[in-house]
Amino acid sequence: MNTVIKEICELLKSSDPEMQCSAAKVLGELKPPDQEVYSLLGDMLGSGNLALKPFLLEALEKGQRKETLPYLLPLLSDENLKDRVARAIVVLGPDTLGELKQRYKEGTYSVKKSVIAILARMPNPANLTFLLELLLTEEVEVIKYLCFKMKMELAGYDEQDKQLVLNRLLALFKSAKIAKNRLALIGALKLLGDLKEQKGQKVLLEYVGSDHDTGIRVTAFHALMHLDGLDGKNDSVASALLPVLDEKDFPSIVSNALNVLRRIEYPKSKWAVLKVKLKSPHPEVRRYILRILAEQKATGVVRLLVDALDDPDFEVREQAVAALELMPGSAREIFEKVSKTTNFSKIKQLSPLLRGQLQSLDKMAVGRLRASFIKLFEAKDEASLAVFHLMENVDPAGLAKGIVDKAKTYKSKRQYDKARRYLEVIRDRDYFPDTGKYELAGLLLRTGKRSMGRSDRHADPALTLIAEVLRSDVIDVFKLLKSSSTFFKPEEIYYIGYHFSEKVGPEREFGLQLLGHLIKKSPKTKYGKLSQNKQNIESIE
């Protein structure tokens, strides 16, 4: 030992605490090769100076001398220093296993935890074998801590160390002892999941079946969820977990099985099994199956989805609807199903799926449904509302034509109120045709009250409808009015012409045309003369 080191060691023995701490710190930085220095540091660890001990431990840690281990081991029971002691022991390397095992055997629960923490940070075959064997011999709290500590340290292991743990675990599962030790089995399953190695899948699947208790099965499910490479096609997972979906315990068993199944790409080879599972008592299982079925392009999927529209669970029905929205060629079967019901809520749910699908449907069936609406509406049956809602999604143009034709029939029979009742049904619909608006305007004029006051005329729905038809320029309103003398009376034509002659642009021209028609047709009648007066006034203005 050289003179400088001796002097520093003397300072370490001084009665000045600050001087002692400084001396320990310097010795740690210098890392002298002399064993006497580390013996001194170790001896002083046994003193009562709490402030000095952290500096002594730091110096021992930096020195990395195995000879200091006997001084360090007793301090593992010191709650204030055990973490620093553990760090100092870890740097000594894996050759400390023998002494640590002895300390573990004699130690309290706290000491056992410290030893586990130290060995977990030094992965090697001997250390890992010892740790994993603890699963078979220890109490539940120690096993819990072992699993927790191993999980924390596994993140820092390199691939070689992880494979070492995996091999030790797989060997443990082959042991007859683990089959008889529930705590050990659960701990080993947890560690297998924490490793995240795909090679652990086969073992984990052996413990998801009903021949094991709930705790073991739940642990296996959770471990499977953590595995890397579980995603993608996985026939073995599907084969093992599909039978589980039939069980009664949804919260603990079935829900966990579903969580694992949702991670994999469901294999087409198992598709036929799903059709049977649609009878599951668990709505969540049925929802999962519907999602899988919607992704398949196999024969019969549409029929299964359509059948699921009767499911008692609202979310299952909604999922079936969402799936059918994405499936081409489903319109015919949906229509076949929905056209047989007058349940308004079901029709409201399904009929939007049929929009734009008229070309895919049986035209005769659509025609029969349209006739059914007319019959129900005629009888003032409330079921007509449901059929109407369906038809306006399936064939709004055909529905409108049927309604307008029926209104014309009643109009020809001078049953104006009945004709109006039909047209009022589609009055506010965007598919209400101009021919229907024209017919309804005439019926309103015939059955309503008229006032020549400007504000009253602007609020007249009949004149509003005629204005809409004029703006669309689809039909020739003037020509129709001229040829409808058997229905429109002169006072009605005068009323229309009077109103529109006060407008501007094409509407004004239309109004003056009507007034001119009355003047030409019957100049000496009351409305011929009134038309002439109005035309004269408008020409002056």
Stockholm file with secondary structure:
# STOCKHOLM 1.0

chainA/1-541         MNTVIKEICELLKSSDPEMQCSAAKVLGELKPPDQEVYSLLGDMLGSGNLALKPFLLEALEKGQRKETLPYLLPLLSDENLKDRVARAIVVLGPDTLGELKQRYKEGTYSVKKSVIAILARMPNPANLTFLLELLLTEEVEVIKYLCFKMKMELAGYDEQDKQLVLNRLLALFKSAKIAKNRLALIGALKLLGDLKEQKGQKVLLEYVGSDHDTGIRVTAFHALMHLDGLDGKNDSVASALLPVLDEKDFPSIVSNALNVLRRIEYPKSKWAVLKVKLKSPHPEVRRYILRILAEQKATGVVRLLVDALDDPDFEVREQAVAALELMPGSAREIFEKVSKTTNFSKIKQLSPLLRGQLQSLDKMAVGRLRASFIKLFEAKDEASLAVFHLMENVDPAGLAKGIVDKAKTYKSKRQYDKARRYLEVIRDRDYFPDTGKYELAGLLLRTGKRSMGRSDRHADPALTLIAEVLRSDVIDVFKLLKSSSTFFKPEEIYYIGYHFSEKVGPEREFGLQLLGHLIKKSPKTKYGKLSQNKQNIESIE
#=GR chainA/1-541 SS CCHHHHHHHHHHTSSCHHHHHHHHHHHHHHCCCCHHHHHHHHHHHTSSCTTTHHHHHHHHHHHTCGGGHHHHGGGGGCTTTHHHHHHHHHTTCGGGHHHHHHHHHHSCHHHHHHHHHHHHTSCCHHHHHHHHHGGGTSCHHHHHHHHHHHHHHHTTCCHHHHHHHHHHHHHHHTSHHHHTCHHHHHHHHHHHHHHTCGGGHHHHHTTSSTTSCHHHHHHHHHHHHHCTTCSSBCHHHHHHHGGGGGSSCIIIIIHHHHHHHTTSBCCGGGHHHHHHHTTCSCHHHHHHHHHHHHHCCCTTHHHHHHHGGGCSSHHHHHHHHHHHHTCTTCHHHHHHHHTTCCCHHHHHHHGGGGTTCGGGSCHHHHHHHHHHHHHHHHTTCTHHHHHHHHHHHHCHHHHHHHHHHHHHHHHHTTCHHHHHHHHHHTTTSTTCCHHHHHHHHHHHHHHSCCCCSHHHHHTCHHHHHHHHHHHHTSSCHHHHHHTCTTTSCHHHHHHHHHHHHTSCHHHHHHHHHHHHHHHHHCTTSHHHHHHHHHHHHHHHC
#=GC SS_cons         CCHHHHHHHHHHTSSCHHHHHHHHHHHHHHCCCCHHHHHHHHHHHTSSCTTTHHHHHHHHHHHTCGGGHHHHGGGGGCTTTHHHHHHHHHTTCGGGHHHHHHHHHHSCHHHHHHHHHHHHTSCCHHHHHHHHHGGGTSCHHHHHHHHHHHHHHHTTCCHHHHHHHHHHHHHHHTSHHHHTCHHHHHHHHHHHHHHTCGGGHHHHHTTSSTTSCHHHHHHHHHHHHHCTTCSSBCHHHHHHHGGGGGSSCIIIIIHHHHHHHTTSBCCGGGHHHHHHHTTCSCHHHHHHHHHHHHHCCCTTHHHHHHHGGGCSSHHHHHHHHHHHHTCTTCHHHHHHHHTTCCCHHHHHHHGGGGTTCGGGSCHHHHHHHHHHHHHHHHTTCTHHHHHHHHHHHHCHHHHHHHHHHHHHHHHHTTCHHHHHHHHHHTTTSTTCCHHHHHHHHHHHHHHSCCCCSHHHHHTCHHHHHHHHHHHHTSSCHHHHHHTCTTTSCHHHHHHHHHHHHTSCHHHHHHHHHHHHHHHHHCTTSHHHHHHHHHHHHHHHC
//
